Every structure is written in C-alpha cells, then in structure tokens.
Amino acid sequence: MNIIRPTRAVLLAAGLGTRMRPLSRDLPKPLMPLWGRTLLDRALDRLARWGVRDVLINLHHGADEIRRHVAATPHPGLRIQFSFEPVILGTGGALRRAAWFLDEQPFWLLNADVAAELDPQPLLRDFQRHRPLATLWFVPDRGPRTVALRGGRIVNFSCAQPGTPGTFTFSGLHLLSPRILNFLPRREVFASIVPAYAAALQAGEQVRGVCVPRAWWADLGTPEQYLAAHRDFPGRPARATRRPGVTIRGFAALGQNVRLRPGVRLRDCVIWDGAVIQGNACVEEAVVGRGVTVAGPVRGTVVRAEHALDAAEQAALGDLGWPVKRTTALPLGARGSERTFTRLCCGAKSAILIRYNPARPENNLFARQARWLKAIGLHVPAILLDRPRQRLCVAEDLGDADLQRLARILPPTELKALYRRVLLAVLKLHARGAVAARRARLPLMPAFDAKLYRWERDYFAEHMLVNRAGLPPAAVMRIQRELAGIARKLARPEQVLVHRDLQSSNILVKRGQPYLIDFQGMRLGSAAYDLASLLCDPYAELPEALQQELLAFYARRADPAWAGAELFGWAAIQRLAQALGAYARLAAQTGLTHFAQYIPPALRMMERALNQTPGFPALRAWVTAQQIKEIIQ
C-alpha cells in the first residue's frame, strides 16, 4: 500500500502567548529558542522531513518579526506563504481563511509553538486505512488528558473525568481531509475547530486519534513548561558548555552573544541573545530575555522593562527617574490576593511594583497603611510611589528572605531569637495600634465579629470540606455547628489592632530585622488570632515546644500581662480552618496548584490545636480521615 504523503501544511503562529507574558512581549512564542533553534524553525524542519513542500503560516501577534525571521532563515525545499489575521480567528477561523491554499489532498495542521519529536508514519497509516475526516496525534501520559478515545475513535473532546483510563491529551497536530471546510463557519469569524469536529461526528464522519510510540511532546504554554521542555528535550546536549570562571549545574541553554562574567552560577536556565550576566550573579530555574543585564540572584523570568510593563507602569518608572531602557523587570510568583508583583532593577537600585484589583477593598489600603505603620515605629516596606488611579504603587525592595524560608534552615536558637523579634513587633502593633489608628482616622477593614467568623467557617466548608474533601451535607453541618462556638470565645477579650494574615510568608527579614508585609487586611480583633496565625502557621510548622515557649514570651511581655492564653487553641482552630479553605481554593486554580502541598501540614497543625482544646468530635474525626486521604493523594 502506498502511504499518502501530504505536501501542504497550515502552521498556526498567530497566538497571543498570554500565559507566557512577559516573555512573549519580548519574542513571539514561535520565535522562542529551544536549544538554539526557534520553535518555528523546528516545526518547519519537521514538515520538510515529512515531505511537505508548501506551508501557510497564519500571523497576528509579532507578525512583522516572524516574517523577517522567515525571510532571513533558509528552509530548503519549502515554499512559505503567510495569512495575516487583523483580528485573531482561532483554529477554525484560520482554516476558513486558508481555504484558498488547500487542494483536494490531505494536509497537516499544527501549532508553531509546540515542541515535538515523532515519526509521522502511524498517523499516515491510520489515515490511509480508515479515510477519516481527521487523524489527530494524542499523548497518553502527559498534559490534562481531557479527550476520550474508544477503538481509535474520538468519542468526547471534553471528558467529565480527565486523567482516567481511556483519556488522552491532544498534541496540536492534525492530519486532515479538506472536507473539514464543510463543517466550519462559512465566513471568516473566530472559531475553534472542536465544534466542527463535533458536527462532523454527528454527520457520521470519523475523527480518529493515534498515540505514536517513542514520541516526545511538550506544551510550552508557560515559562515553567518552557524550562521543563529544555530539561526533557531528547536533542539536549549531553554536557553543558564550559565557560571559564562560570559554574553550571543542570542545564544552561545560551543564546548568541551572551556574556558571562567570572563568578557566575547557572542552574537550569535559558538565556536569550545579548544578555549580560554580571560577576557573582546566580541564575536558577530562570529565563533571561534578550539584552537583559543581570546583577544579582534571578529565579523565574526577567526581561527588559519596555517589554514587561504597560504604559502606566512605564510612566511610574519615569516618575522614579528610572530610564525604561535601562530597567529590567522580574515578575514574582503569583499570590492569592488578586495582586501582581514585579521586581524592577536599574543599576544597583531595585524596587517592587505592585498592581492590584480594587474589587478587593483591602488592596486599596496598602500604601496608606504602610506609611502609617512606619510612622508608629514598625518595620514595613517604604512606599516610593503611589498611583491609586492606576491601581499601582512602588514599594521598597526588601529582598526574598522571608520567615517561611528561614524557618526551614536556621538553627533552633537563631530561629527562636528571630521569632521573638517578630513578637516584639506584634506586641507594639497590639498595644499601640487601635488607639493610634483611631486618632489618625486610618481606614481599616471591618472588625472581627460573628459575621466575619461565620464567613471564614463557610469558606472552609465550601472549598475544603465540600469541593476538595467531598463531605456530605450532614457531616459538613456537624463540623460547622462545632466551629460556631469559637466566635463567642474570641469576642470576649478587649479587641486590639491585628494584622489578620500574620503568617511566615508575610514577614520579610533584612539584615536580621523582620518587616511586616501584606497588612492591608488589618482590623480590630482578638490578639489570639494573630498569635495563632504566626505560631500555628502551616508554612513554618513550628515544633510544639517552641510554639508554646513563644506564646509564653508574648504573654510575659504584654502590658498588662496577657490573659488570653486560654483562647489560643480556639483561635488556632478558627485560623487553620480559614487557611485550609484558602489552600483548597487556590490549589484548584490554574497556576496555583502548588498550594496543595500546604494542606497536610495545616491538617497536622489543626490536629495539634484540637489536642490543646476540648470538644470538636466531628472535626477531630474528619481531620484524622482527611490526613490519610491527603497521604494517599
């Protein structure tokens, strides 16, 4: 049997690369290098090896740069044309616009920003044998696995139970009959190809899927996936290139004209053309953009500010007197507060740019509260610039050493001394804060009351008990009734000004001095709530003996001596319920799944708090069962 050899291909290169920002503002994703060759060139090389002669590339974002690159890069044997989309059309719309390019023969359709190595023969043989509308390449063991196959036929593109047996991940590679045009919109409008496949299935057409043995595939949707593809790529160099005075561990994919000064340390990183890595810089698990100068530790992505910042953010740089062309931007990790953080570096200067969603009222309070806290003698980041109309501010850069990290590496005596310094700051907030805030008419979030405690219980019930743990309504109600008594306990003592989120990740340490951050949720409440947040923090998981010693330290130093120690266990249960709800909600969101790792320590801390507090039989039983369940997961 003579196997068909498609000679035409449509290569999709019009995507916006939203999840790859800010890297995709520096380079369109198809032009990002994978071990020295762009993703676009690797796709074109693959098509040429498969016998393709005519390629149509659709364009939108970065169209001019892609055109220039293709014109300057030889691809022997390929005739390349372009289909520019003024408004992005999606896969189905791109094919409708490309109808003029197709003939009566099968053709390839693929994404330009996917990394892959495979033999096309299994796809070609399946298409030759069954003559379907399409044969798609599926990956059995990577990605979301949302497509269900049965006997080689696709039966569901959006399986209700992804990841179960019989489900696969679509790779982005189609072998198609031109009959697909019969199922696409007649006009050039935005359209996915999935509805076309669904309509074809209803009309009796076959849409098939094939898993190719010994193939390799990587989705490059995010910077983290881009780095992982470099680590896993079958064509990766066996050894790192040696540079005098440079230490390389893992891999280092270096672009052209990259300058590495003596003393540089590199680990698992991609450095694009023209970057300069100054002496003693440490670049780990990072992607460094074109022409960037790195002078310190870098993790994540770093690009020139002109590519990372919007007009309002660049204007803020101008107000600081920082030239945009000489400033680099390093987006920091996502947080759960609907804010984004970017480290800005200009020469020896650095600062943190904060953008926030005003829909969360507390986000609007941060800058003013920071100035007030500093005025009453607490260590907090200085506010360098505040632009409430643009929903941004620029704060002092205190570095990356937070109490969460230090709790894992400091010797016990040093850790205890550091926690005592934190508690002295907390004592100052609790002793002076309420009166001083009233005098200054400082805007605060509503005080802790029965309504807020109920909201925290409901938050825990919805996200942890129901959505993650799958408890039936009757069991949820029993736990809720037990938790309801905590509000009455915590409402009894005099209310002080509390931080509200006094966990180790919200305490930065610079030259041995702790600084409070993320205090915008400040309000009146029980001192025990703050102490429970700090001393029962799942991020740090302090030993019980140290926890009790620090609690006694606070009680002795309080003026008058703190009489609320008996409330500590109750406050810990309330706070840990809120934390478990937060971890469960965040872990269910794309890009924030790492929060799931904090659920087991939160359960252990909850068990400790329950052992220190009478009652709560239903909650105790659930904590024990859930600990076992989390271990199994």
C-alpha positions, 0 to 999 in steps of 0.5 A: 500500500502506498502511504499518502504523503501530504505536501501542504501544511497550515502552521498556526503562529498567530497566538497571543502567548498570554500565559507566557507574558512577559516573555512573549512581549519580548519574542513571539512564542514561535520565535522562542529558542529551544536549544538554539533553534526557534520553535518555528524553525523546528516545526518547519524542519519537521514538515520538510522531513515529512515531505511537505513542500508548501506551508501557510503560516497564519500571523497576528501577534509579532507578525512583522518579526516572524516574517523577517525571521522567515525571510532571513532563515533558509528552509530548503525545499519549502515554499512559505506563504503567510495569512495575516489575521487583523483580528485573531480567528482561532483554529477554525477561523484560520482554516476558513481563511486558508481555504484558498491554499488547500487542494483536494489532498490531505494536509497537516495542521499544527501549532508553531509553538509546540515542541515535538519529536515523532515519526509521522508514519502511524498517523499516515497509516491510520489515515490511509486505512480508515479515510477519516475526516481527521487523524489527530496525534494524542499523548497518553501520559502527559498534559490534562488528558481531557479527550476520550478515545474508544477503538481509535475513535474520538468519542468526547473532546471534553471528558467529565473525568480527565486523567482516567483510563481511556483519556488522552491529551491532544498534541496540536497536530492534525492530519486532515481531509479538506472536507473539514471546510464543510463543517466550519463557519462559512465566513471568516469569524473566530472559531475553534475547530472542536465544534466542527469536529463535533458536527462532523461526528454527528454527520457520521464522519470519523475523527480518529486519534493515534498515540505514536510510540517513542514520541516526545511532546511538550506544551510550552504554554508557560515559562515553567513548561518552557524550562521543563521542555529544555530539561526533557528535550531528547536533542539536549546536549549531553554536557553543558558548555564550559565557560571559564570562571562560570559554574553550571549545574543542570542545564544552561541553554545560551543564546548568541552573544551572551556574556558571562562574567567570572563568578557566575552560577547557572542552574537550569536556565535559558538565556536569550541573545545579548544578555549580560550576566554580571560577576557573582550573579546566580541564575536558577530555574530562570529565563533571561530575555534578550539584552537583559543585564543581570546583577544579582540572584534571578529565579523565574523570568526577567526581561527588559522593562519596555517589554514587561510593563504597560504604559502606566507602569512605564510612566511610574518608572519615569516618575522614579527617574528610572530610564525604561531602557535601562530597567529590567523587570522580574515578575514574582510568583503569583499570590492569592490576593488578586495582586501582581508583583514585579521586581524592577532593577536599574543599576544597583537600585531595585524596587517592587511594583505592585498592581492590584484589583480594587474589587478587593477593598483591602488592596486599596489600603496598602500604601496608606497603611504602610506609611502609617505603620512606619510612622508608629515605629514598625518595620514595613516596606517604604512606599516610593510611589503611589498611583491609586488611579492606576491601581499601582504603587512602588514599594521598597525592595526588601529582598526574598528572605522571608520567615517561611524560608528561614524557618526551614534552615536556621538553627533552633536558637537563631530561629527562636531569637528571630521569632521573638523579634517578630513578637516584639513587633506584634506586641507594639502593633497590639498595644499601640495600634487601635488607639493610634489608628483611631486618632489618625482616622486610618481606614481599616477593614471591618472588625472581627465579629460573628459575621466575619467568623461565620464567613471564614467557617463557610469558606472552609466548608465550601472549598475544603470540606465540600469541593476538595474533601467531598463531605456530605451535607450532614457531616459538613453541618456537624463540623460547622455547628462545632466551629460556631462556638469559637466566635463567642470565645474570641469576642470576649477579650478587649479587641486590639489592632491585628494584622489578620494574615500574620503568617511566615510568608508575610514577614520579610527579614533584612539584615536580621530585622523582620518587616511586616508585609501584606497588612492591608487586611488589618482590623480590630480583633482578638490578639489570639488570632494573630498569635495563632496565625504566626505560631500555628502557621502551616508554612513554618510548622513550628515544633510544639515546644517552641510554639508554646515557649513563644506564646509564653514570651508574648504573654510575659511581655504584654502590658498588662500581662496577657490573659488570653492564653486560654483562647489560643487553641480556639483561635488556632482552630478558627485560623487553620480552618480559614487557611485550609479553605484558602489552600483548597481554593487556590490549589484548584486554580490554574497556576496555583496548584502548588498550594496543595502541598500546604494542606497536610501540614495545616491538617497536622497543625489543626490536629495539634490545636484540637489536642490543646482544646476540648470538644470538636468530635466531628472535626477531630474525626474528619481531620484524622480521615482527611490526613490519610486521604491527603497521604494517599493523594 
